Amino acid sequence: MIGEKTDTNPIITNIDYFIVILYNNKTLNLRKARRKGKGEGMAKVKRERTEREKKRLIKKLIIIFVSIFLIIGVVFASFAIAAAVSVKKTNSLVAEFGTADYKYMEIAYAGNQLKPVIDSDGYYTFTTDDPFRICLFNDLHIGAGAFSGKKDRYLFNALEAMIRYEKPDLVIFNGDSVYPVPFQAGTSNNMTGAEMLSDFMENIGVYWTLTFGNHDTESYSRYDREAISQFYEGLRTEKGYKYCLFQQGPDNIAGYGNSIIKVKNSKGLVSQALILMDSHSYIESDKFGVKWDYDNIKDNQVDWYAGEIQKLNTYNQAKLATLELSPDAAENFKTVKSLAFFHIPLDEFRQAYLVYKDKGDTEDVKYVYGQIKEKGKFIYSGSGEDQVFEKALELGSTKGFFFGHDHYNDLSLEYRGIRFTYGKALDYLAYIGIAKEGAQRGCTIVRTYSDGSFDNYTENYYQDKYQAMYEKEKVKMQWFDVAASYNPPKGRDK
């Protein structure tokens, strides 16, 4: 207790207390030193591995790396085997259309199929006074890989049914025929899909050509545009195929497949020129297309287009000088009528649609048919500027542009006297869930006449009139009533 006396000597007590403090501080410092030195000391005293231990470590690393490579190899081999099996099944279906039992196209044309010749200007040319029928398909998206087999077979089943019924003089595939996107198709090999399509068209015996879209030759696909172009153009000379009319076009302008197919009447006048152009892929800063920044037709392509129209005008005017036609009839042929086909829409289409969406029909914009079902920008045109539309207005030749690219759109409207039209898409693969939807799937029919005029309309694949070789897949019709009457315009005999 406080104030209570003790027998302890104060001096001794204080000395003991001081000794205890010193001892405790020393102990604490020693502990700190041990902790600090534990890491440093270990590093300093770390012993060298023996030769045996080094060999064992190297052996372990080799086993790990070999195992990784083996796993990767097994995965790739599995993909390759799955792709081979899938492609084999699809090729078997395609081959069926080339067997002796397949007589549909022979019966359909009844010996009256138009046959083109290569004219003096190097372009394929058909001659007829009857309506010339074009069956336009967009965005086939043939995967030809490990994951796409079933959907590819759906596609060819649909193609065959529509082509057989429509009996076109020419089929145009307007971009994205092949889809070498590995995570959806199961391959980056875009040549396999090109071979499938070519074999199919040769087997059914219908003349065809195509334009390139942004997916036909991706930056990561196995073959580039030049190689795929050489394949298509070489089908006639190297494989003896007679129905592919694809031409690579001039090598001094941008792109591949810039070419023309002509239709003449019996008087030798060009009644319609079908202009096919490469609208390219993505802009340089978006090589993989992740931002959806699409390219535009280049100035040297526009110059080529203008030059070829002028040559055709010169040809027709020289031909008119040898014919006895009424002034009105002669005037109609002085400027050649033409239609243009390429994949990525012109931005003028988007501008015209926004005007129509806001105001309906105006003096410049007239609705023809169809609708816009894409979200976001509605129409995914090129990101930059081009002079295609301005040049078309200046030349007065091209009265219709036909596009693909946006699978849910099938709008057709006229802008300043020129018709913009989305062809119908067939895609079963690229858009998520689109295989189970059917309102957008079909074809676009374009008919040209001997006086240079034309009309166009769409058809849905799931109509009863298209009797497929194999049962059609079950789909949801989002906005189209396939049971309702669907009567295309009657057209004309001439």
C-alpha positions in Angstrom: 0.0 0.0 0.0 1.0 3.6 -0.6 3.0 5.0 2.3 3.6 1.6 3.7 7.2 0.8 4.6 9.0 -2.2 2.9 12.1 -4.1 3.7 13.5 -3.7 0.1 16.5 -1.5 -0.5 15.4 1.2 -3.0 18.8 1.4 -4.6 18.9 -2.3 -5.3 15.4 -2.3 -6.6 16.1 0.5 -9.1 19.3 -1.3 -10.3 17.3 -4.5 -10.9 14.6 -2.6 -12.8 17.3 -1.0 -15.0 18.9 -4.4 -15.7 15.5 -5.8 -16.7 14.9 -3.0 -19.1 18.3 -3.5 -20.7 17.7 -7.2 -21.0 14.3 -6.7 -22.6 15.6 -4.2 -25.1 18.5 -6.5 -26.0 16.1 -9.4 -26.5 13.8 -7.2 -28.7 16.7 -6.1 -30.9 18.0 -9.6 -31.2 14.5 -10.7 -32.4 14.4 -7.9 -34.9 17.8 -8.8 -36.2 16.8 -12.4 -36.6 13.7 -11.5 -38.5 15.7 -9.2 -40.8 18.5 -11.6 -41.3 16.2 -14.5 -41.9 15.6 -13.5 -45.5 19.0 -12.0 -46.2 20.8 -14.8 -44.5 18.9 -17.4 -46.4 19.7 -15.7 -49.7 23.4 -15.6 -48.7 23.5 -19.2 -47.6 21.4 -20.7 -50.3 23.2 -23.7 -51.6 23.9 -24.5 -55.2 21.8 -27.2 -56.9 23.7 -30.4 -57.7 24.1 -31.5 -61.3 21.6 -34.2 -60.6 19.0 -31.7 -59.3 19.6 -29.5 -62.3 19.0 -32.4 -64.7 15.8 -33.3 -62.8 14.6 -29.7 -63.1 15.3 -29.5 -66.8 13.5 -32.8 -67.3 10.4 -31.5 -65.5 10.4 -28.3 -67.6 10.6 -30.4 -70.8 7.8 -32.6 -69.7 5.6 -29.5 -68.9 6.3 -27.9 -72.3 5.8 -31.1 -74.2 2.5 -31.7 -72.3 1.3 -28.2 -73.2 2.2 -28.7 -76.9 0.5 -32.1 -76.9 -2.7 -30.6 -75.4 -2.7 -27.8 -78.0 -2.0 -30.4 -80.7 -4.9 -32.6 -79.6 -7.2 -29.6 -79.5 -6.3 -28.5 -83.0 -6.4 -32.1 -84.3 -9.9 -32.5 -82.8 -11.0 -29.3 -84.5 -9.5 -30.5 -87.8 -11.2 -33.9 -87.5 -14.5 -32.3 -86.6 -14.2 -29.8 -89.5 -13.3 -32.6 -91.9 -16.4 -34.7 -90.8 -18.6 -31.6 -91.1 -17.3 -30.6 -94.5 -17.6 -34.2 -95.7 -21.3 -34.3 -94.8 -22.0 -30.9 -96.5 -20.1 -31.9 -99.6 -22.2 -35.1 -99.8 -25.3 -32.9 -99.9 -23.8 -30.6 -102.5 -22.7 -33.6 -104.6 -26.2 -35.0 -104.6 -27.3 -32.1 -106.8 -24.7 -33.3 -109.4 -25.9 -36.9 -109.6 -27.8 -38.5 -112.5 -30.9 -38.5 -110.3 -30.9 -34.7 -110.0 -32.9 -33.5 -113.0 -34.6 -30.4 -111.6 -32.7 -27.7 -113.5 -32.8 -29.6 -116.8 -36.6 -29.9 -116.4 -37.0 -26.3 -115.2 -35.2 -24.7 -118.1 -36.5 -27.1 -120.7 -33.5 -26.5 -122.9 -34.2 -22.7 -123.0 -31.4 -21.6 -120.6 -29.6 -18.4 -121.8 -25.9 -18.8 -122.4 -23.5 -15.9 -122.2 -20.5 -15.3 -124.5 -17.4 -13.2 -123.9 -17.8 -10.0 -126.0 -15.1 -8.1 -127.7 -14.6 -5.9 -124.6 -13.9 -9.0 -122.5 -17.2 -8.9 -120.6 -19.7 -11.8 -120.3 -22.8 -10.9 -122.4 -26.3 -12.4 -122.5 -28.6 -11.7 -125.5 -32.4 -11.7 -125.1 -35.5 -9.7 -125.8 -37.3 -11.4 -123.0 -37.1 -10.2 -119.4 -33.7 -11.1 -117.9 -34.1 -12.7 -114.4 -31.6 -12.2 -111.7 -31.8 -14.1 -108.4 -30.0 -12.0 -105.8 -28.7 -13.6 -102.5 -26.8 -11.8 -99.8 -24.8 -12.9 -96.8 -24.8 -16.7 -97.2 -22.1 -17.0 -94.5 -20.9 -20.5 -95.3 -18.8 -21.6 -92.4 -17.4 -24.8 -93.8 -15.9 -25.6 -90.4 -16.2 -27.8 -87.3 -19.2 -25.8 -85.8 -21.2 -24.9 -88.9 -22.1 -28.2 -90.7 -25.8 -28.3 -89.8 -26.3 -24.7 -90.7 -24.4 -25.0 -93.9 -26.7 -27.8 -95.0 -29.7 -25.7 -94.1 -28.3 -23.0 -96.4 -27.7 -25.2 -99.4 -31.1 -26.8 -99.0 -32.7 -23.3 -99.1 -30.5 -22.1 -102.0 -31.4 -25.1 -104.2 -35.2 -24.8 -103.5 -35.3 -21.1 -104.4 -33.1 -21.3 -107.5 -34.9 -24.3 -108.8 -38.3 -22.6 -108.5 -37.2 -19.1 -109.8 -35.2 -20.4 -112.8 -33.0 -17.3 -113.0 -30.8 -16.4 -115.9 -28.1 -15.3 -113.5 -27.5 -15.7 -109.7 -25.6 -12.9 -107.9 -24.2 -13.5 -104.5 -23.7 -10.0 -103.2 -21.0 -10.3 -100.5 -20.2 -12.4 -97.4 -20.7 -15.7 -99.2 -18.1 -17.3 -96.9 -17.6 -16.7 -93.1 -14.2 -17.9 -91.8 -14.7 -16.7 -88.3 -13.2 -19.5 -86.1 -15.2 -19.2 -82.9 -18.5 -19.5 -84.9 -17.5 -21.5 -88.0 -14.8 -23.6 -86.4 -12.2 -22.7 -89.1 -10.3 -19.8 -90.6 -10.0 -21.6 -94.0 -12.1 -19.5 -96.4 -11.2 -21.6 -99.4 -13.2 -24.5 -98.3 -16.4 -22.5 -98.3 -15.6 -21.0 -101.7 -15.1 -24.5 -103.1 -18.4 -25.7 -101.6 -20.3 -22.8 -103.2 -18.6 -23.3 -106.6 -19.3 -27.0 -106.6 -22.9 -26.5 -105.7 -23.5 -23.9 -108.5 -21.8 -26.1 -111.0 -23.8 -29.1 -109.9 -27.2 -27.4 -110.3 -26.1 -25.8 -113.6 -26.9 -22.1 -113.2 -24.8 -19.1 -114.2 -23.5 -17.1 -111.3 -21.1 -14.5 -110.1 -20.3 -12.7 -106.8 -19.0 -9.6 -105.1 -16.9 -9.6 -102.0 -18.1 -8.5 -98.5 -16.2 -7.7 -95.3 -16.2 -11.4 -94.1 -15.1 -13.2 -97.3 -11.5 -12.6 -96.6 -10.9 -11.6 -93.0 -7.5 -10.3 -91.9 -7.0 -13.6 -90.0 -8.4 -15.9 -92.6 -6.1 -18.4 -94.4 -6.5 -16.9 -97.9 -6.5 -13.3 -98.9 -8.7 -11.6 -101.5 -6.3 -12.1 -104.3 -6.0 -15.8 -103.7 -9.8 -16.3 -103.5 -10.3 -14.1 -106.6 -7.8 -16.2 -108.5 -9.7 -19.4 -107.4 -13.0 -18.1 -108.7 -11.7 -16.8 -112.0 -9.7 -20.0 -112.5 -12.7 -22.3 -112.2 -13.3 -22.3 -115.9 -9.7 -22.7 -117.0 -8.4 -24.9 -114.2 -11.4 -27.0 -113.3 -13.4 -26.9 -116.5 -16.4 -25.3 -114.7 -18.6 -23.4 -117.1 -21.1 -21.6 -114.9 -19.0 -19.2 -112.9 -18.8 -15.8 -114.5 -16.6 -14.1 -111.9 -13.8 -11.8 -113.3 -11.0 -10.3 -111.1 -11.2 -7.0 -113.0 -8.4 -4.5 -113.6 -5.3 -4.8 -111.5 -4.7 -1.1 -111.4 -7.7 -0.2 -109.3 -8.6 -1.0 -105.7 -10.3 -4.3 -104.9 -11.2 -7.5 -106.7 -14.2 -8.5 -108.8 -14.8 -5.0 -110.3 -16.4 -6.1 -113.5 -19.5 -5.9 -115.8 -22.0 -8.4 -117.1 -24.0 -7.1 -120.1 -27.4 -7.8 -121.4 -28.1 -7.1 -125.1 -31.2 -7.1 -127.1 -31.5 -8.8 -130.5 -30.6 -5.6 -132.2 -27.2 -5.7 -130.5 -27.8 -2.7 -128.2 -26.8 -3.0 -124.6 -30.1 -2.9 -122.7 -28.6 -3.3 -119.2 -25.1 -3.3 -117.7 -24.7 -5.0 -114.4 -21.9 -3.3 -112.5 -20.2 -5.4 -109.9 -17.8 -3.7 -107.4 -15.7 -4.5 -104.4 -16.8 -2.4 -101.4 -13.9 -3.7 -99.4 -13.9 -4.5 -95.7 -12.8 -2.5 -92.7 -10.9 0.8 -92.4 -7.2 0.6 -91.6 -7.6 1.5 -87.9 -10.2 -1.3 -87.4 -8.7 -4.3 -89.2 -10.6 -6.8 -87.1 -13.9 -5.0 -87.4 -14.5 -4.7 -83.7 -15.8 -1.2 -84.0 -17.8 -1.8 -87.2 -16.0 0.9 -89.1 -16.4 -0.2 -92.7 -14.5 0.9 -95.7 -15.7 2.8 -98.9 -15.4 2.4 -102.6 -12.2 4.1 -103.7 -11.8 7.0 -106.2 -10.0 4.9 -108.8 -13.0 2.5 -108.8 -15.3 5.4 -109.4 -13.1 6.5 -112.3 -13.2 3.0 -113.7 -17.0 2.9 -113.4 -17.4 6.2 -115.2 -15.0 5.2 -117.9 -16.7 1.9 -118.6 -20.2 3.6 -118.8 -18.8 6.0 -121.3 -17.4 3.2 -123.4 -20.8 1.5 -123.4 -22.5 4.7 -124.4 -20.1 5.1 -127.3 -20.8 1.5 -128.4 -24.6 2.0 -128.2 -24.4 5.3 -130.1 -22.3 3.7 -132.9 -24.7 0.8 -133.1 -27.7 3.2 -133.2 -26.2 4.8 -136.3 -26.7 1.5 -138.2 -30.3 0.9 -137.0 -33.6 2.4 -138.0 -35.3 3.3 -134.8 -37.8 6.0 -133.8 -36.2 9.1 -132.3 -37.6 8.2 -128.9 -36.4 4.6 -129.0 -33.0 5.7 -130.1 -32.8 8.4 -127.4 -33.5 5.7 -124.8 -30.3 3.8 -125.7 -27.8 6.6 -126.1 -27.1 6.5 -122.3 -26.7 2.8 -121.3 -29.0 1.8 -118.4 -27.2 0.0 -115.6 -27.6 -1.5 -112.1 -24.9 -1.7 -109.5 -24.2 -4.5 -107.0 -21.9 -4.3 -104.0 -22.0 -5.4 -100.4 -21.6 -2.4 -98.0 -24.4 0.2 -98.5 -23.8 3.8 -99.6 -24.2 6.4 -96.9 -26.8 8.1 -99.1 -29.0 5.2 -98.4 -28.8 5.9 -94.7 -29.4 9.6 -95.2 -32.5 8.9 -97.4 -33.9 6.4 -94.9 -33.6 9.0 -92.0 -35.5 11.5 -94.1 -38.2 8.9 -94.9 -38.3 7.8 -91.2 -38.9 11.4 -90.2 -41.1 12.7 -93.0 -42.4 9.8 -95.1 -42.4 10.3 -98.8 -40.9 13.5 -100.0 -40.0 15.0 -103.4 -36.6 13.3 -103.2 -37.4 10.1 -101.2 -40.0 7.6 -102.3 -40.8 4.3 -100.5 -40.9 1.2 -102.6 -41.2 -1.8 -100.2 -39.6 -3.5 -97.2 -38.3 -2.3 -93.8 -35.4 -1.6 -91.6 -35.0 -4.1 -88.7 -31.4 -3.5 -87.7 -30.8 -1.6 -84.5 -28.4 1.1 -83.7 -27.3 3.0 -86.9 -30.1 1.2 -88.8 -27.9 1.1 -92.0 -24.2 0.3 -91.5 -22.7 2.1 -94.4 -19.0 3.0 -95.0 -17.4 5.2 -92.4 -15.8 7.5 -94.8 -16.8 9.4 -98.0 -17.0 8.3 -101.6 -18.1 9.7 -104.9 -20.2 6.8 -106.2 -23.7 8.4 -105.8 -22.5 11.8 -107.1 -21.0 10.1 -110.2 -24.1 8.1 -110.8 -26.2 11.2 -110.8 -23.8 12.9 -113.2 -23.7 9.9 -115.6 -27.5 9.3 -115.6 -26.9 5.6 -116.3 -27.3 3.7 -113.0 -30.9 3.5 -111.9 -30.5 1.0 -109.1 -28.1 0.1 -106.4 -28.3 -3.3 -104.6 -26.6 -4.0 -101.3 -26.2 -6.7 -98.6 -24.5 -6.5 -95.2 -27.4 -5.8 -92.8 -29.2 -9.1 -92.6 -32.5 -8.0 -91.1 -33.0 -5.1 -93.6 -34.9 -5.5 -96.9 -35.9 -1.9 -97.5 -36.2 -0.5 -101.1 -36.6 3.2 -101.6 -35.9 5.7 -104.3 -33.6 8.7 -103.7 -33.3 11.5 -106.3 -34.5 9.1 -109.0 -32.1 6.2 -108.1 -33.4 3.1 -106.3 -31.6 1.8 -103.2 -32.4 -1.8 -102.3 -31.3 -4.3 -99.7 -31.2 -7.9 -101.0 -32.6 -10.6 -98.7 -30.0 -12.4 -96.6 -29.7 -16.2 -96.1 -27.5 -16.2 -93.0 -27.9 -19.1 -90.5 -24.6 -18.6 -88.7 -23.2 -15.1 -88.2 -26.0 -13.4 -86.2 -26.6 -15.0 -82.9 -29.9 -16.9 -82.9 -30.7 -16.0 -86.6 -30.9 -19.7 -87.6 -34.2 -19.9 -85.6 -35.7 -16.8 -87.3 -37.2 -16.8 -90.7 -38.8 -13.5 -91.7 -35.6 -12.1 -93.1 -34.5 -15.2 -95.1 -35.1 -15.4 -98.8 -34.1 -13.9 -102.1 -34.5 -10.8 -104.2 -35.7 -11.0 -107.8 -34.5 -8.4 -110.3 -36.0 -8.3 -113.8 -34.5 -6.2 -116.5 -36.3 -5.5 -119.8 -35.2 -5.0 -123.4 -36.0 -1.2 -123.2 -33.6 -0.8 -120.2 -36.2 -0.6 -117.4 -36.2 -3.0 -114.4 -38.2 -4.0 -111.4 -37.4 -5.9 -108.2 -39.2 -7.6 -105.3 -38.4 -10.0 -102.5 -39.5 -13.6 -101.7 -39.5 -15.4 -98.4 -37.9 -18.9 -98.3 -40.6 -20.4 -96.1 -43.4 -20.1 -98.6 -44.9 -23.4 -99.7 -44.0 -22.8 -103.3 -40.3 -23.4 -102.5 -40.3 -27.2 -102.1 -36.9 -28.1 -100.6 -35.2 -31.4 -101.3 -35.0 -31.9 -97.5 -37.3 -30.8 -94.8 -37.1 -27.1 -93.9 -36.0 -26.2 -90.4 -38.5 -24.8 -87.9 -38.3 -21.1 -87.5 -40.0 -18.1 -85.8 -41.5 -15.6 -88.3 -40.8 -12.4 -86.5 -42.7 -10.0 -88.7 -43.7 -11.8 -91.9 -46.9 -13.8 -92.2 -45.8 -16.6 -94.6 -49.4 -17.9 -94.7 -50.7 -14.6 -96.1 -50.9 -14.0 -99.8 -47.6 -12.8 -101.2 -48.0 -11.7 -104.8 -44.9 -10.2 -106.6 -45.5 -7.7 -109.4 -46.5 -9.4 -112.6 -43.8 -7.8 -114.7 -43.9 -7.7 -118.5 -43.2 -10.0 -121.4 -40.6 -7.6 -122.9 
